Amino acid sequence: MSATASQSTIPNSLLDADEPDTVRLSVDEARAIGEAAVQRIGYSAEDARIVVDQLIDNMLCGYKFAGLPRILAMAGDEKIKLGRTPIRVVKETPVSALMDGGNHIGYVTCYHAAQKAIEKAKAHGICCVGVYNTYYSGRNAYFVEHIVKAGYLAMHTASNKPRVVPPGAAVPALGTNPMCFGFPSEEGPVTFDIGTASMMWGDVMLHAHLNELLPEGVGIDENGNPTRDAAAALKGGVAPFGGKDYVYKGYGLSFAIQALGLLAGSAIIRDEVLDYGFLFWAVNPEIMLPGNDFKQRMSQYVREMKALPKQPGVSEIRIPSERASRERERRRVEGLVVKRKVVESLRAL
């Protein structure tokens, strides 16, 4: 499908609606636009492939803000102007590794950290891998799925630079700090990926780029006041998730994940405790269970959850990651709907 195809030729039954300000791209078209743009901002063809593979998968799973628009954020990030050094392991044991990301973007460093976690889990059954001197890594579930497809349970946490304003504070002091769990089953990976902010930063940036208002209770301006203006929130921050009465839950999780970033070396380069640090844990179920029947038990668990009695009007009980996996396959066929302004901006880089 071409970006210039007539909107009237698109059926109404597609997963994503076409609008006057959008274009519909095939996966190959979106990949070509993305890889060309990433290479133009200074990355190698191999790194561009790693970055865009995740961006495409994010869009296939329905996360538009985490797709091609992220390249625009990469292009404007201050760190891209700094030099990069090779990614390297600085400390290692049979069951652990600490990696210096060399100021490469987290899409690339976390991909290599996940591969290292797979390698060590295969050799020793369990491992912890951390990576620092890096920045934005995108969607945690993408990396976790790689580990789970190799047959291992996984957990991944990501501490970030300050974007989130703690309850009672007037300035940001925590990252959006997502965490992800992944489990192998007979039907494939089951993942749960959640950020601890009321809105992920990439979504705030996309709202600002498109001049769209934020939902109530999300944005905080540079003076510590609530705002729905996404551009104003970019100068301030966002609240933790949980809403007015339960914000302490999101705050507590974010605080803990920021602390785990220290274990990944987040403070090593700049001596700042509020910085990027990515941790991976991987476990081979064989080291825990006699008979190694985790996949079968996980599938049984999923079936029992989905078979629970339903409330009136409910057609299905979904498990975490089920919607994304289902929609991924549809969009491979139907194509990806992208804001025309985003495509034009990428081609103009």
C-alpha positions in Angstrom: 0.0 0.0 0.0 1.3 3.4 -0.8 1.3 6.6 1.3 -0.4 8.3 -1.7 -3.2 5.8 -2.1 -6.7 7.2 -2.3 -8.4 7.2 1.1 -11.7 6.2 -0.6 -10.1 2.8 -1.5 -9.6 1.8 2.1 -12.3 -0.4 3.6 -14.2 0.8 6.7 -13.7 -2.4 8.5 -9.9 -1.9 9.1 -8.5 -1.8 12.6 -7.3 1.8 12.3 -9.5 4.5 10.7 -8.1 6.7 7.9 -8.4 10.4 8.4 -7.6 13.4 6.2 -4.3 14.0 8.1 -3.1 10.4 8.0 -1.4 8.1 5.5 -1.5 4.3 5.4 1.8 2.5 4.9 2.7 -1.1 4.4 5.2 -2.5 6.9 7.9 -2.4 4.3 7.2 1.2 3.4 7.2 2.3 7.1 10.4 0.4 7.6 12.1 2.0 4.6 11.1 5.5 5.7 12.2 4.8 9.3 15.6 3.2 8.5 16.5 6.0 6.0 15.6 8.7 8.6 17.6 7.0 11.4 20.7 6.6 9.1 20.4 10.3 8.2 20.7 11.3 11.9 24.0 9.4 12.2 23.4 5.7 12.9 24.7 2.8 11.0 22.5 0.6 8.8 22.7 -2.2 11.4 21.7 0.1 14.3 19.0 1.6 12.2 17.6 -1.9 11.6 17.6 -2.6 15.3 15.9 0.7 16.2 13.2 0.6 13.5 12.4 -3.1 14.0 11.2 -2.1 17.5 9.4 1.1 16.2 7.5 -1.0 13.6 6.6 -3.6 16.2 5.3 -0.9 18.5 3.0 0.4 15.8 1.8 -3.1 14.9 0.9 -3.5 18.5 -1.1 -0.3 18.5 1.3 2.1 20.2 1.4 4.9 17.7 3.4 7.4 19.8 6.1 4.8 20.3 6.5 4.2 16.5 8.0 6.4 13.8 7.4 9.6 15.7 10.1 8.6 18.1 12.7 9.2 15.4 11.8 12.9 15.5 12.5 12.9 19.2 15.8 11.1 18.6 16.9 13.7 16.1 16.2 16.5 18.6 17.8 14.8 21.6 20.9 16.6 22.9 22.8 13.3 23.4 22.8 12.5 19.7 25.2 15.4 19.2 27.7 13.8 21.5 30.2 11.2 20.5 29.6 7.4 20.8 32.0 4.7 21.8 31.6 0.9 21.3 29.2 -0.9 23.7 31.3 -3.0 26.0 31.1 -5.2 29.1 32.9 -3.5 32.0 32.2 -6.1 34.7 31.1 -9.7 34.4 30.5 -12.9 36.4 29.0 -16.2 35.2 25.5 -14.9 36.2 25.9 -11.1 35.7 27.1 -8.5 33.3 27.4 -4.7 33.5 27.6 -2.9 30.2 28.7 0.6 29.2 26.3 1.7 26.5 28.8 4.2 25.0 26.1 6.9 24.7 24.2 4.8 22.2 20.4 5.1 22.3 18.7 2.5 24.4 17.0 0.8 21.5 20.4 -0.5 20.6 22.0 -1.0 24.0 19.0 -2.8 25.5 18.8 -5.0 22.4 22.4 -6.1 23.1 21.8 -6.4 26.8 18.8 -8.7 26.2 21.0 -10.9 23.9 23.6 -11.0 26.7 20.8 -12.0 29.2 19.8 -14.9 26.8 23.4 -16.0 26.5 23.9 -16.2 30.3 20.5 -17.7 31.1 21.3 -20.5 28.5 24.7 -21.1 30.1 23.9 -20.8 33.8 20.1 -20.8 34.2 19.8 -17.3 35.8 21.3 -13.9 35.2 21.2 -10.2 35.8 22.4 -7.7 33.1 22.6 -4.0 33.5 23.5 -1.2 31.0 24.3 2.5 31.6 25.7 5.4 29.7 22.7 5.2 27.4 19.2 6.8 27.1 15.7 6.3 25.8 15.0 2.6 25.0 11.4 2.5 23.9 9.0 -0.3 24.8 10.2 -2.8 27.4 8.0 -5.6 26.2 9.9 -5.7 22.9 13.2 -6.8 24.6 11.4 -9.0 27.1 9.7 -10.9 24.2 13.1 -11.7 22.8 14.1 -13.3 26.1 10.9 -15.2 26.5 10.9 -16.5 23.0 14.3 -18.1 23.9 12.5 -20.0 26.6 13.2 -17.9 29.7 11.2 -15.9 32.3 12.2 -12.3 32.2 11.9 -9.0 34.1 13.1 -5.7 32.9 13.1 -2.3 34.6 14.2 1.1 33.2 15.1 4.2 35.2 15.1 7.5 33.3 16.0 11.1 33.6 13.6 13.3 35.6 10.2 13.7 33.9 7.8 12.7 36.8 6.8 15.1 39.6 6.6 13.4 43.0 3.4 14.1 45.0 3.9 17.5 46.8 6.9 18.5 44.7 7.1 21.4 42.2 9.7 19.9 39.9 10.3 16.5 38.3 12.6 14.1 40.1 11.8 10.6 38.7 11.7 9.0 35.3 8.6 7.5 33.7 10.3 4.3 34.9 8.5 1.4 33.2 8.8 -2.3 34.2 7.9 -5.4 32.3 7.4 -9.1 33.2 7.5 -11.9 30.6 6.5 -15.6 30.8 6.8 -18.4 28.2 3.7 -20.4 27.4 2.8 -23.1 24.9 1.0 -20.3 22.9 3.9 -17.9 22.9 5.1 -15.1 25.2 2.8 -13.5 27.8 4.1 -10.1 28.9 2.9 -7.3 31.2 4.5 -3.9 30.5 3.6 -0.8 32.4 5.0 2.7 32.9 4.7 4.3 36.4 3.9 7.8 35.0 0.3 9.0 34.2 1.5 9.3 30.6 4.6 8.1 28.9 6.9 10.9 27.8 6.8 9.9 24.1 3.1 10.4 24.2 3.4 13.8 25.7 5.9 14.7 23.0 3.5 13.5 20.3 0.7 15.5 21.8 2.9 18.6 21.7 4.0 17.9 18.1 0.3 17.6 17.0 -0.9 20.5 19.2 -3.3 18.2 21.1 -4.4 18.7 24.7 -3.4 16.3 27.5 -6.0 14.6 29.6 -6.9 16.1 32.9 -4.5 15.4 35.8 -1.5 14.4 33.7 0.6 17.5 32.9 2.5 19.8 35.3 4.1 23.0 34.1 7.5 24.4 35.0 6.0 26.3 37.9 4.4 23.2 39.4 0.9 24.0 38.3 -1.5 21.5 36.6 -1.7 22.0 32.8 -3.3 20.3 29.8 -0.9 22.1 27.4 1.5 19.4 26.3 4.2 22.0 25.3 4.0 23.4 28.9 4.3 19.9 30.3 7.5 19.3 28.3 9.0 22.2 30.3 7.7 20.8 33.6 6.7 17.1 33.9 3.8 14.7 34.5 2.3 13.1 37.6 2.8 9.5 38.6 -0.1 7.1 37.7 -2.8 6.4 40.2 -4.9 9.6 40.0 -5.6 12.0 42.8 -6.3 9.4 45.5 -3.9 6.7 44.6 -0.9 8.6 43.2 1.3 7.2 45.9 1.1 3.7 44.2 2.7 5.0 41.0 5.1 7.2 43.0 6.3 4.2 45.1 6.9 2.0 42.1 8.7 4.8 40.3 10.9 5.4 43.3 11.9 1.7 43.5 12.7 1.5 39.8 14.8 4.6 40.0 16.8 2.9 42.8 17.2 -0.3 40.7 18.7 1.9 38.0 21.6 2.5 40.4 22.3 -1.2 40.3 22.5 -0.9 36.5 25.2 1.8 36.9 23.0 4.9 36.2 25.2 7.1 38.4 28.6 6.0 37.0 29.1 8.4 34.2 27.8 11.7 35.5 27.6 11.0 39.3 23.9 11.7 39.1 21.5 9.3 40.8 18.6 10.4 38.6 19.6 9.0 35.2 19.1 6.1 32.8 19.8 2.6 34.0 18.4 -0.6 32.4 18.2 -3.9 34.2 17.3 -7.4 32.9 16.7 -10.6 34.8 16.3 -13.9 33.0 15.5 -17.3 34.6 15.4 -20.7 33.0 12.4 -22.5 34.5 14.4 -25.8 34.4 16.4 -24.6 37.5 13.2 -24.4 39.6 10.7 -26.9 38.4 11.0 -30.7 38.3 9.9 -31.8 34.9 10.3 -28.3 33.5 6.5 -27.9 32.8 6.3 -24.1 33.2 5.1 -23.5 29.7 2.3 -26.0 30.2 1.3 -24.6 33.6 1.4 -21.1 32.2 -1.0 -22.1 29.4 -3.3 -23.7 31.9 -3.2 -20.5 34.0 -4.2 -18.4 31.0 -7.0 -20.8 30.0 -8.4 -20.7 33.6 -8.3 -16.9 33.6 -10.1 -16.6 30.3 -12.7 -19.2 31.4 -13.8 -17.2 34.5 -17.6 -16.3 34.7 -18.2 -13.0 32.9 -20.2 -10.0 34.0 -23.2 -9.1 31.9 -22.2 -7.5 28.6 -18.6 -8.8 28.7 -17.7 -10.9 25.7 -14.1 -11.9 26.7 -11.6 -11.8 29.6 -8.3 -10.8 28.1 -4.9 -11.4 29.6 -2.0 -8.9 29.5 -0.4 -8.6 26.0 -3.3 -10.4 24.3 -4.7 -7.3 22.6 -1.3 -6.2 21.3 -0.5 -9.7 19.9 -3.8 -10.0 18.2 -3.7 -6.6 16.7 -0.1 -7.1 15.5 -1.1 -9.8 13.1 -4.0 -7.7 11.7 -1.8 -4.6 11.1 0.8 -6.7 9.3 -1.9 -7.3 6.6 -3.9 -4.0 6.9 -0.9 -1.6 7.1 0.0 1.2 9.5 -1.8 4.5 9.8 0.6 7.4 10.5 0.1 11.1 10.8 1.0 12.8 7.5 2.9 15.5 9.4 5.1 12.8 11.0 5.9 11.2 7.6 6.7 14.6 6.1 8.9 15.5 9.1 10.8 12.3 8.8 11.4 12.8 5.1 12.6 16.3 5.7 15.2 15.4 8.3 
